[in-house]
Amino acid sequence: MGYRLCKLFLFSIAIYVLHLSSPWAQTDGTVSYNTSSNKLQVYSVSAWQDIGKGSTLGTCSSAGKIDYNTNVYRYCNGTNWISFSAKVTSDSCATGGQMRYATPRLQFCNGSFWVNTVDLIDGYFVLTNGTWNGNLGDLSGAITKCVSDLTTYNWMGKTDATTRSLISSENIKPFLCSQAGCFAAIPSETYAFARANSVSSGGATFIADSTGSGPGDALSWSSSTGFDSTNKYWSGRAQGSATAWSNSPNTNTADDCNAYASGSGTFSGYEGSPANTTAARWYSAGTVVCSGSKRLVCFVHSKDVTPAAYNFADVTNAPGLTATASSIQQITGIAAPVLVTYTAPAGSPEFRTCSNATCTTVVNDWGSTPAMISPNHYLQLRLTSAGGPSTARASTVNVGGVTDSFTVTTDASIDNTPAAFTFTAVTGATVATWYQSNIIQVTGFATADVTISGADSQQGAGGVFRVCADATCTTVLSDWGTSASMANNQYIQARKLSAPGLGTEVIATVTVGTVARPFSVTTTLPSGSPGYFVAIASGGNGNLGGLAGANTTCLTELTNNNWMGKAGATLNSTKVKAFLCAATCNNLVASTTYRFARVGNIDYGGNTLTTNASGAGPGNANRWSTSDHFGTGVSIIWTGRDDGSDTAWATTPVTDTCTNWTTNSSGVVGLRGTANTTTAERWSDNMVSCSGTNSLICFVNP
């Protein structure tokens, strides 16, 4: 090394390397012209690195001479001008020609941005040696696992990363997304592949784009210069393109292993597969169960990308349905741009980033799409308040893995009591069909939250509704759903799925603020005016109050609860009886059809039985525990009825009936039936203690 650069004359047309008296001094940032290789070099990261990797820019004769020409530095190798490498960073500057040594890079300013003069490896992209199920301890736990694994095992580049103090939680982040957000690469930086516990695996590089995505190619990651492994890893990322991963989580909110806090097989997540050349490297088309073990991929960043804590003050006494802005917070403590995500269950969350404290200069305007924020830039949130009084809406913002909450609570004086309104009931409906209500204008209030519910197990928590701006719902403000908010003079419409059986009413209750109104849909009544054979899941112990008490229980339960066919039945003490024997038996009408049903669940029932000339049934060997009969949950039934045959019950009692159903003594027994059989045991199984609790069957005569 014959010549050393001891001083750079900035803003000059030509810059020369000056001879020093101690030519072998090796200090980071020292620039030298190597007379043996005829290359300009900088000493960085314990080695001499070639600066001149750029293109040829004409001829010259003064070896070692440096020149700044048209926003590009060049040096003379004795024959040609060689341009410096031109890897433009995202770090802005204003003075063209200025130079600096920013560890571990010698950089020059092109008038807009700092440009790296050497294409050194900035960071690392490392596959862990360890494996874990989906319970990573959320995103923060994934950071801890990455740091521990990369600290424990050796890997290609670890010595360099250790020398530069990169093995820390501030620099190491998982290549992972949950619904809270995603960890991204540093824009425009070069990352090298590596694999923990293998110093010979890795070495290939990629350069992250301006959004922190990569790799910019379609190469497999399982090659010897990649991860040298086909082992899959937790990813959680959206698909992106075939050559660039997405910095957004997969849109299915249920598929992130419960925010990477569950290793249960009931949860699912998304994996990345290195042995591919498509987006499958980071995105799986289908989910995998969270109980399986997978690796992680970890970023080792060249800069601290963990921001300092920030705090958005909550807002109280907000007006209803108003887009409410937060304070403006400066994001500090980072040396490179990081990703911002902002989410909330409701309230249309949006954010913007700015370059000044008043947000008069906006970098990314209001929106919900994840975006990068630069060091020392500013962040502001916006959340639409709820409709009801004293109602809080919470949201979560994630900046480079550091989160904060922002809550907007409405004023207590908001009027959320509208004038009365009515939905027109639907009758004669077809089974299992969606029906829409009339469209109603709701008036007489300020703002209100709206919900819908139903007393059955139908789709959509009993139904769905939508809020519109006009009487024909041409302009929909909140589309079909189970919760929303609305303002005075807006319109609402309900939608409900009819019952799966004939003659059955289902009700969806729409609540606007403090006013609740039903929307009823009733299917067409069954033809022939049948009777009904209805199970009560819990009839009680042996003290039923005798036959009269059991009859009263049946009438009360069938009147107060919904069941398939209820709308077609006449419910009174003459028609409704318990299917039970004491000294005598309650018997069904001879030669009559009865439909099965189950109190409290309109999905069960629909099948029929027909009594014989003696009033006995069912005339078949069907189990009574199937969904078209009583369904699950009805197993043991008080009967007191003699055997009869396998297809026809007796119309006479046995002698053991909990003393005619007036005692629950453990020393007394009564006869039960078992629904899940195909024989006479359905009504005459065996004797059990009267202290036990069993189901009861009721019948409704036509």
Protein Blocks (a to p, Z undefined) as FASTA:
>chain_A
ZZdcfbdcehiabdcddddfblmbccehiacddfklopacddeehiacdfblcccebjaf
behiacdeehiacddehjaccddddddcfbdcfbehiacdddfbdcddehjaccdfbdcd
fbdcdddfbdcdfbnopjklmmmmmmmmmmmpgcehklmmmmnopacfklpccddddfkb
ccdddehiacddddehiakggjiacdddfkopaehiacdfkbmklnopabdcdekpafbi
mkbccfbdcfblklnggooiacbfkbccddddfkbcbfklmpcfbdcdfkbccddddddd
fbdcbdcdddddddehiaehiacdddddddehiabdcddddddfbhpaaddddfbfnopa
cfbdcdfbdcdddehiacdddddddfbehiacdddddeehiacdddddddfklccbdcdd
dddddehiaehiacdddddddehiabdcdddddfbfbehihiacdddfbfnomacfbdcd
fbdcddehiacdddddddfbehiacdddddehjaccdddddddddehiiadddddfbgbd
fbnopjklmmmmmmmmmmmpccehklmpccdfklpccdddffbccdddehiacddddehi
akggjiacdddfkopaehiacdfkbmklnoghiabdcfkpafbimkbccfbdcfbeghgo
iaccfkbccddddfkbcbfklmombdcdfkbccdddddddZZ
